[in-house]
Each structure stands twice: as structure tokens, then as C-alpha cells.
Amino acid sequence: MQMTRWRNGGLAVLVLVTLTGGPALARTPTAATAAELRAPRVAVTKHRGVFNGQALRYTATVTETFLDDAAGKPSAAATTIAYVRDGVKARAKRPVMFLFNGGPGASSSPLHMSALGPYRRTPGAPGDRNGGGWVENSASPLDAVDLVFIDPVGTGFSRPFPGADPKAFYSTSGDAQAVAAVIRAWLKANGREASPRYLAGESYGTTRAATIVRLAKDLPFDGVLLVAMVGDTPGREMPYVASLPTMAAGAWHHRKIDRAGRTVDEVFAEAVQFARTDYVSALIQGGGLPAAERRRIAERMSALVGLPAGLIEEKNLRLSKNDWMFNVLKDQGLRTGLLDVTVTAPLEPGQDGAIDDPALGVVPKRAPGAPAAPPPNPAAIGPVPSPVVGRYLTEVLKYPSTDTYYGVNFSVNAAWTHERGAAIEGLGQAMRENPSLRLFWAAGYYDLTTPAYAGRYTLDQAGVPAGQLTAAYFAGPHGVYDGEANLARFSAAVRAFVTP
């Protein structure tokens, strides 16, 4: 058994949790540790807002949970940003959603301040050192569900304690156990154990969410929301089959194919049908595929993805993501993004396609005339600050921290231990065992990092019951809520999912 204390507004609450392997919540400090640990930081503020046309009051609470490593030594503090609607009479019936992003090594800031939180980031003017500001997010589903955003250790304001080894938190299972323990503590401290509860993850956060469902059997959820799900497409054929529909959507966007009056939805659907029939059949035949059929498939692919049939044949009908990104706009001297194939940047020698993704924005643009440099090692980039989110938390929510808010931390990413497991398969099994557990999955047509059809294929193979799945496709990137229309539709879908 491990114990934790959760301090909220000066009230300390002890919570019993049982964990096997990985980090656990901190115990009540002994005399030796009490002198070493400061009190958890906390800020509670009152607000008003209008969401989905409803004027309401809400309480924002930013606080820390102290975490132990597997040996029981206090090692880190994890930060949560919670928004709870005031004036609710039947609090036990009010749903609550726990949200995080991915990376691994990413804070919750995209879902928090680009999608579902009560405030949204606004871009800064050229030369603005603050990086922008924020405005009220009228699309937030706070009218329907309380929101608790979680920044895992090493992201946001969440930090390992000085001298502590955070390795236990930087693995698939260790991270999931720590986040699950934070959720348990929040539910206990706020008297919400009986509330309907939902779990939302984006990108690697989808793996985290599925792993929590698999490992934390004592922590049931009413629904799981997966945004830009990390698919599992192993083998000689499926990586190429899964990516092809996204390439077709990108070619449609850049007008590298004949649209023939078709929408991007229609082109994507057409590419999926081709990918799962003629295309996968051709790949399976390998060297036994007749030359005439190979040419026919290459020409059909060319009409869908916008690359020359000759190049497709040279690649043995197997187009990598880089093959497409570095060639579809080559005639213009451009490459596309990976997280968002609608974004472009100059095509330069030595690009690796991932860390230098222009949609990621962590590698500075090369000055005109400057020699091309190899992409940096992620560990060398380290933590990337998000000053807007940091200022919002300290200025609007009054969180008492002078630390730098890390939007993404590549040092965490580089230190991560990825455990091969069946995260989505485990989620599918949990759904089959519990017919009341529902799944919401959202994917963007223009996301080549986690392609939409890769997600669909993975869910199908995991045996997710069709009657328990809500699927939503967006003409958007990795962050499916990008753009006003996508945000409105995404928020409405989330609101509908938590109010069945």
C-alpha cells in the first residue's frame, strides 16, 4: 500500500492507492522527508464565462500531486488544472473528464488551450516576445462536463524533485500508473468518486489512456476519447496501406490530382477503398505481381497521391511518408509537414522528415543562403517553453510558480522506454467485457503522423465493438480541432459524447 496527500485550499486528504510496478503517489511524509518536501502548490480562483450559449460560474484549481518512485521515495510533482462548474446541485451526477496530450513529453496545452479549456491561445504579432495571448473559448464543453487537464512529470510545471531519478515515470506503464494515481487522488479529494468519468488523450496520450484502462482495473470509466490515435500497423504491407489515404487527402489539398468535383471526404473514402482491396492485394503478391498489373496499380496510385507512376514503381509500390512529403511538391522546391500535410517549407538536403517537420515548429527556419545543417538530436533540443500558457496560469489562475512552463520536453521524449504492448487491444477487450464502456475516436485527414486509416484499422483489429464506438473524421491536421469550423464541430461532438 502507498499513501498520498492531496492538498486543496489548505485541506489535506489522505488517499490509499495500490500500485504494482511503476511510480506511486507519495506517502504521508516521515520526519526525514517532511523537511525535504515543500507543501504542494495550489491556486483557486473564481470565474464567469459563456459556453455553448450558457452563462455560468466556475472554479479553476491548479495544484500539485506529489509522487513516489517505485522504491517509495518522493520523486516528482505532477500538476493538474481543473475547471469545475459552480452551482451544480447533483454534483455526483455531473460528469468529469481527465485530459492529457502525448509526445511522450508533451504537456496538456493543446487540448487545454487550443481545444476544450475555457480560454484559447491567440497568436502573437510579429516580434511579440510573449508569443501571443488568450481569449475566452465559447466552444468549451464546460457547460456539460468538468475538465481536469494533467501535465505528466517533465512537462508543463510538473517536475522531478532535485536529485531524484525520474526514470520510473518515463515509460509506458510507469507513466500510466502515475497518471492513474493522480486521477484517483483528484476524485477522492473532490468527493467525485460517484461521478460519471471520462478519459481523453491525444496522440501518444491515446496510448496512455488505453494503458490506464488496461492497468488500472480499479478505476472504471464511462467513456474514453482518443484524438489522433497512435495506430498499430505492423508488417510488410500495412504501414503503406494505412498511410495512402492521408497522402491522397494531401494531394487533393495541394491540387496535385484532378479533383473532378470531389470533396476531400470523397477522395479519402475512395483511397481507403482502393487501399484495402486492390492495393493491399498487389503488395501481398510481391515479386509475383505481373508487370502489367504493377503498372496499373502504380497509375492508380499516381491519380490518388499525386506522384509520378514511374517513381511509384521505383519504390516497389511502397511509398514511405518521406517519399510522399519530399516529392509531391518537389517541382515547387517545397516539402509538406508531417503533423499537418497542408503546411509547407523549403525542401532542403538532409531533412529527416520528423523533427524538422514545419508543422512542429521546433527547428528554426534556415536563413537564406545559409548552408543546410543536419536535423538536431531531440535530446539536444530539450524542453521547449510555452510562455503563453505559463503566463495564463500565473496571471489569470494565480498559480504561484516562477518555473518555466514546458509545452513539450524532448529530453523526456529521448529518455522514454517504450514497452511493446497491446494498448488498444486491451481497450477493445475491456469494451467487450463492459458493454457500457464507450469510445470516441477523432482523426484528421491531413495528419500523416498518425494517419486516420491507421487508427481505423487498429480499432477494427482490436475488436472494438461497433455499437460502442463513435468515430469522427475532420478535414484537419493532427490537432483535429484546428480552425473555427473544426473546433466547433469537435467541441459539439465531445459535448454529445459525455451527455448520452
C-alpha positions in Angstrom: 0.0 0.0 0.0 1.1 3.6 -0.7 -0.4 6.7 0.7 -0.7 10.2 -0.8 -1.7 13.6 0.4 -3.6 15.9 -1.8 -3.8 19.5 -0.5 -6.6 21.6 -1.9 -7.3 25.0 -0.4 -5.4 24.1 2.8 -7.2 20.8 3.3 -5.0 17.7 3.3 -6.7 14.5 2.3 -5.1 11.0 2.6 -5.8 8.6 -0.2 -5.0 4.9 -0.2 -3.8 3.5 -3.6 -2.4 0.2 -4.6 0.0 0.1 -7.5 2.1 -2.8 -8.9 5.2 -1.6 -10.6 6.0 1.9 -11.7 5.6 5.1 -9.7 3.1 5.6 -6.9 1.7 8.6 -5.2 3.7 9.9 -2.3 3.1 8.6 1.2 2.5 10.8 4.2 6.0 12.3 4.7 8.1 10.9 7.5 10.1 13.2 9.8 13.0 12.8 7.4 11.1 13.7 4.3 9.0 16.4 5.8 11.9 18.8 5.9 12.9 18.0 2.3 9.5 18.5 0.7 7.8 21.8 0.3 4.0 22.0 0.5 2.1 21.3 -2.7 1.5 24.5 -4.6 -2.2 25.4 -5.1 -4.2 28.2 -6.6 -8.0 28.5 -6.5 -9.8 31.3 -8.5 -13.4 32.0 -9.4 -14.6 32.9 -12.9 -17.5 33.5 -15.2 -17.9 32.6 -18.8 -20.4 31.8 -21.6 -20.0 28.4 -23.1 -22.4 26.8 -25.7 -24.5 29.9 -25.2 -24.8 29.3 -21.4 -23.6 31.9 -18.9 -22.1 30.1 -15.9 -19.7 30.4 -13.0 -16.8 28.1 -12.4 -13.9 27.4 -10.1 -10.4 26.9 -11.5 -7.9 25.0 -9.3 -4.3 24.5 -10.2 -2.5 22.2 -7.8 0.2 19.5 -7.5 0.2 15.9 -6.5 3.5 14.6 -5.0 4.6 11.3 -6.5 6.9 8.5 -5.2 9.1 6.3 -7.3 8.8 2.5 -7.1 11.0 2.5 -4.1 8.7 4.8 -2.2 11.0 7.8 -2.3 9.3 11.2 -3.1 10.5 11.9 -6.7 8.2 14.4 -8.5 5.2 16.7 -8.5 2.5 16.4 -11.2 0.3 19.4 -11.9 -3.4 19.4 -12.7 -5.5 22.3 -14.0 -9.2 21.7 -13.1 -12.3 23.6 -14.1 -15.5 22.8 -12.2 -18.8 24.4 -12.8 -20.4 26.1 -9.8 -24.0 25.9 -8.6 -24.5 22.3 -9.6 -26.9 20.6 -7.2 -26.4 17.0 -8.1 -22.6 17.0 -8.1 -22.4 13.2 -8.1 -24.2 13.1 -11.4 -22.0 15.7 -13.0 -19.5 14.1 -15.4 -15.8 14.9 -15.2 -13.2 14.4 -17.9 -9.4 13.9 -17.4 -7.4 15.1 -20.3 -3.7 14.9 -21.5 -1.7 15.2 -24.7 1.1 13.0 -25.8 4.7 13.2 -27.0 5.6 11.4 -24.8 7.0 14.6 -23.2 4.1 16.9 -24.2 2.1 19.0 -21.8 -1.7 19.1 -21.9 -1.6 22.6 -23.5 -3.0 21.7 -27.0 -6.2 20.2 -25.6 -6.2 22.7 -22.8 -5.7 26.0 -24.7 -6.4 25.2 -28.3 -9.5 23.0 -27.9 -11.5 22.4 -24.8 -10.4 24.7 -22.0 -12.3 27.9 -21.1 -9.6 30.0 -22.7 -7.8 29.7 -26.0 -4.4 30.9 -27.1 -4.2 33.6 -29.6 -1.2 34.1 -31.9 1.2 36.9 -31.3 2.1 39.7 -33.7 5.4 39.5 -35.5 8.2 40.3 -33.0 5.9 39.6 -30.0 8.3 38.1 -27.4 5.3 36.9 -25.3 4.1 34.7 -28.1 0.5 35.8 -28.1 -2.3 35.9 -25.5 -5.6 34.3 -24.8 -9.4 34.8 -25.2 -12.4 33.1 -23.9 -13.2 29.8 -25.6 -17.0 29.9 -26.1 -16.8 26.4 -27.6 -15.5 24.8 -24.4 -17.8 22.0 -23.2 -17.6 23.2 -19.6 -21.3 23.7 -19.6 -21.7 19.9 -19.8 -18.6 18.4 -18.2 -16.0 19.4 -15.6 -12.4 19.4 -17.1 -9.2 18.3 -15.4 -6.0 18.7 -17.5 -3.0 16.7 -16.4 0.6 17.6 -17.2 2.8 14.5 -16.6 6.2 14.7 -15.0 8.7 16.6 -17.0 6.0 18.7 -18.8 4.2 22.0 -18.0 5.1 22.9 -14.5 5.4 19.2 -13.4 8.9 18.5 -12.3 11.1 15.7 -10.8 12.4 16.8 -7.4 16.0 17.9 -7.3 18.3 14.8 -7.1 15.5 12.4 -7.9 15.7 10.0 -10.8 12.6 10.4 -12.9 13.2 7.3 -15.0 10.3 5.4 -13.3 7.9 7.9 -14.8 9.4 7.8 -18.3 8.0 4.5 -19.5 4.7 3.3 -20.9 3.5 1.6 -17.8 5.2 3.8 -15.2 3.7 6.9 -16.8 0.2 5.4 -17.0 0.4 4.2 -13.3 1.4 7.7 -12.2 -1.4 9.5 -14.2 -3.9 6.9 -12.9 -2.8 7.7 -9.4 -3.3 11.4 -9.9 -6.8 10.8 -11.2 -7.6 8.6 -8.1 -6.4 11.4 -5.8 -8.4 14.1 -7.6 -11.6 12.1 -7.4 -11.1 11.4 -3.7 -10.0 14.9 -2.8 -13.0 16.4 -4.6 -15.6 13.9 -3.5 -16.3 12.8 -7.1 -15.9 9.0 -6.9 -19.5 8.6 -7.9 -19.4 11.0 -10.9 -19.5 9.7 -14.5 -15.9 9.9 -15.6 -14.2 10.2 -19.0 -10.6 9.8 -20.1 -9.3 11.8 -23.1 -5.9 11.5 -24.7 -4.3 12.9 -27.9 -1.5 11.4 -29.9 0.7 9.4 -27.5 -1.9 10.3 -25.0 -4.1 7.7 -26.7 -1.6 5.0 -25.8 -1.5 6.4 -22.2 -5.4 6.3 -22.0 -5.6 2.8 -23.3 -2.8 1.7 -20.9 -4.6 3.2 -18.0 -7.8 1.3 -18.8 -5.8 -1.9 -19.1 -3.7 -1.5 -15.9 -6.0 0.5 -13.5 -8.8 -2.1 -13.2 -10.0 -0.4 -10.0 -10.5 2.9 -11.9 -13.5 2.4 -14.2 -14.5 4.9 -16.8 -17.8 5.6 -18.6 -16.0 6.6 -21.8 -12.6 7.1 -23.4 -11.8 9.8 -26.0 -8.9 9.2 -28.4 -7.8 12.1 -30.6 -5.2 11.4 -33.4 -4.8 7.8 -32.2 -1.4 6.1 -32.5 -2.2 3.1 -34.7 -0.6 -0.3 -34.8 0.1 -1.3 -38.4 2.9 -3.8 -38.4 4.1 -6.0 -41.3 5.4 -5.6 -44.9 2.1 -4.1 -46.2 0.0 -2.3 -43.6 2.3 0.7 -43.0 1.9 1.7 -46.6 -1.8 0.7 -46.8 -2.6 2.8 -43.8 -0.8 6.0 -45.0 -2.1 6.1 -48.5 -5.5 7.7 -47.9 -3.8 10.6 -46.0 -1.5 11.1 -48.9 -4.5 11.2 -51.2 -6.1 13.9 -49.0 -2.9 15.9 -49.1 -2.7 15.7 -52.8 -6.3 16.8 -53.0 -5.5 19.8 -50.8 -2.4 20.9 -52.8 -4.2 20.3 -56.1 -1.7 17.7 -57.3 -4.5 15.5 -58.5 -7.6 16.0 -60.6 -10.3 16.8 -58.0 -13.1 16.1 -60.6 -15.6 17.8 -58.4 -14.9 15.5 -55.4 -14.6 16.7 -51.8 -11.7 15.7 -49.6 -14.1 13.3 -47.8 -14.9 11.6 -51.1 -11.2 11.3 -52.1 -10.3 9.9 -48.7 -13.0 7.3 -48.9 -12.1 6.4 -52.4 -8.4 5.9 -51.3 -9.5 3.8 -48.4 -11.5 1.5 -50.6 -8.5 1.1 -53.0 -6.0 0.7 -50.2 -7.9 -2.2 -48.5 -8.7 -4.0 -51.8 -6.5 -3.7 -54.9 -3.6 -2.1 -53.2 -3.1 -4.5 -50.3 -3.7 -7.4 -52.7 -0.9 -6.2 -55.0 1.5 -5.7 -52.1 0.9 -9.2 -50.8 1.9 -10.6 -54.2 5.3 -9.0 -54.0 7.6 -10.1 -56.8 4.9 -12.4 -58.2 2.7 -9.4 -59.3 2.6 -9.3 -63.1 4.3 -6.3 -64.7 1.1 -5.1 -66.3 -0.8 -5.2 -63.0 2.1 -3.4 -61.3 1.9 -0.6 -63.8 -1.9 -0.4 -63.4 -1.6 -0.1 -59.6 1.1 2.5 -59.9 -1.0 4.6 -62.3 -4.0 4.3 -60.0 -1.8 5.3 -57.0 -0.5 8.3 -59.1 -4.0 9.5 -59.7 -4.7 9.4 -55.9 -1.5 10.7 -54.3 0.0 13.0 -56.9 3.3 11.3 -57.5 4.5 10.0 -60.9 3.7 6.4 -61.7 7.4 5.8 -62.6 8.5 6.9 -59.1 5.9 4.8 -57.5 7.2 1.7 -59.5 10.7 2.6 -58.5 9.6 2.4 -54.9 8.1 -1.0 -55.4 4.6 0.4 -54.9 5.6 1.2 -51.2 5.6 4.9 -50.5 7.2 5.9 -47.2 5.9 9.1 -45.6 9.2 10.9 -46.6 8.8 9.7 -50.2 5.5 11.5 -50.4 6.4 14.6 -48.3 9.6 15.2 -50.2 8.3 14.6 -53.7 4.7 15.8 -54.0 5.7 19.5 -54.1 9.3 18.9 -55.3 8.5 20.9 -58.5 7.9 23.9 -56.3 11.0 23.4 -54.2 8.8 22.6 -51.2 8.1 19.7 -48.7 5.0 19.2 -46.7 4.5 18.8 -43.0 4.0 15.5 -41.2 1.6 16.6 -38.4 -0.2 18.7 -41.0 0.4 17.9 -44.7 -1.1 21.3 -45.7 1.9 23.1 -44.1 4.9 23.6 -46.4 8.6 24.5 -46.0 11.6 24.7 -48.4 12.9 21.3 -49.5 16.5 21.0 -48.4 19.1 18.3 -48.4 19.4 16.2 -45.2 15.9 16.6 -43.9 14.7 13.7 -41.8 11.0 14.4 -42.1 10.1 14.3 -38.4 12.0 16.6 -36.0 12.3 19.2 -38.8 8.6 19.0 -39.5 7.5 22.6 -40.3 4.2 21.9 -38.6 6.0 21.0 -35.4 8.0 24.3 -35.4 10.9 23.3 -33.1 13.7 23.6 -35.7 14.3 27.2 -36.7 14.0 28.2 -40.3 17.3 28.3 -42.2 18.4 31.8 -43.2 18.5 32.4 -47.0 21.9 31.4 -48.3 22.9 29.6 -45.1 24.3 26.0 -45.5 21.9 23.2 -44.7 22.5 21.6 -41.3 21.5 18.1 -40.2 18.4 17.8 -38.0 19.3 18.1 -34.3 19.0 15.2 -31.9 15.8 15.5 -29.9 17.7 15.3 -26.6 19.8 18.3 -27.7 16.6 20.4 -28.1 15.5 19.7 -24.6 12.4 21.4 -23.1 10.6 23.9 -25.3 8.8 26.7 -23.3 5.2 27.7 -23.9 5.2 31.2 -22.4 1.6 32.0 -23.2 0.3 29.0 -21.2 2.7 29.8 -18.4 1.6 33.4 -18.2 -2.1 32.4 -18.3 -1.6 30.0 -15.4 0.3 32.5 -13.3 -1.6 35.7 -14.2 -5.2 34.5 -14.7 -5.3 31.4 -12.5 -2.8 32.9 -10.0 -0.6 29.8 -9.8 2.4 30.6 -7.6 5.2 29.4 -9.7 8.3 31.1 -11.2 9.2 28.0 -13.2 9.2 27.9 -17.0 6.1 26.1 -18.4 7.3 23.4 -20.8 5.0 23.0 -23.7 7.0 19.9 -24.9 10.1 18.4 -23.4 12.3 16.5 -25.9 14.6 15.3 -23.1 11.7 13.3 -21.7 10.9 12.0 -25.2 14.5 10.9 -25.7 14.6 9.2 -22.2 11.3 7.3 -22.8 11.1 3.5 -22.5 8.5 2.3 -25.0 7.1 -1.0 -23.9 5.7 -3.2 -26.7 2.2 -4.0 -25.6 -1.3 -4.2 -26.9 -2.7 -1.0 -25.6 -5.6 -0.7 -28.0 -6.2 -4.4 -27.9 -6.5 -4.2 -24.1 -9.0 -1.4 -24.6 -11.0 -3.4 -27.0 -11.1 -6.3 -24.6 -12.2 -4.0 -21.8 -15.0 -2.8 -24.0 -16.2 -6.3 -24.9 -16.2 -7.1 -21.2 -18.1 -3.9 -20.3 -20.8 -3.1 -22.9 -21.4 0.2 -21.2 -17.8 1.5 -21.8 -18.0 3.8 -24.9 -15.2 5.1 -27.2 -15.0 8.3 -29.1 -12.3 8.5 -31.8 -11.4 11.6 -33.8 -9.0 11.7 -36.7 -7.7 14.3 -39.2 -7.5 13.7 -42.9 -4.3 15.8 -43.1 -2.4 14.0 -40.3 0.4 11.9 -41.6 2.0 11.3 -38.2 -1.0 9.2 -37.0 -2.9 8.6 -40.2 -6.6 8.3 -40.0 -6.9 4.9 -41.7 -4.2 3.5 -39.4 -6.5 4.4 -36.5 -9.5 2.8 -38.2 -7.5 -0.4 -39.0 -6.2 -0.6 -35.4 -9.6 -0.3 -33.8 -11.1 -2.9 -36.2 -8.3 -5.4 -35.5 -8.6 -4.7 -31.7 -12.2 -5.9 -31.8 -13.7 -2.6 -30.6 -17.5 -3.2 -30.8 -19.1 -1.1 -33.5 -22.1 -0.3 -31.3 -19.8 1.3 -28.6 -17.7 3.4 -31.0 -18.3 7.0 -32.1 -16.0 7.9 -35.0 -15.4 11.4 -36.3 -13.2 12.5 -39.2 -12.1 16.1 -39.7 -10.6 18.0 -42.6 -7.8 19.0 -40.2 -4.3 18.0 -39.0 -3.0 16.1 -36.0 -4.9 18.6 -33.8 -8.3 17.9 -35.4 -9.8 21.0 -33.8 -7.6 23.4 -35.7 -9.7 26.1 -37.3 -13.0 27.6 -36.2 -15.2 25.1 -38.0 -13.3 22.1 -36.8 -13.2 23.4 -33.2 -17.0 24.0 -33.2 -17.7 20.5 -34.6 -15.1 18.8 -32.3 -16.5 20.5 -29.1 -20.1 19.7 -30.1 -19.1 16.0 -30.6 -17.3 15.9 -27.2 -20.3 17.5 -25.5 -22.7 15.0 -27.1 -20.5 12.1 -26.1 -20.5 13.0 -22.4 -24.3 13.6 -22.4 -25.6 10.4 -24.0 
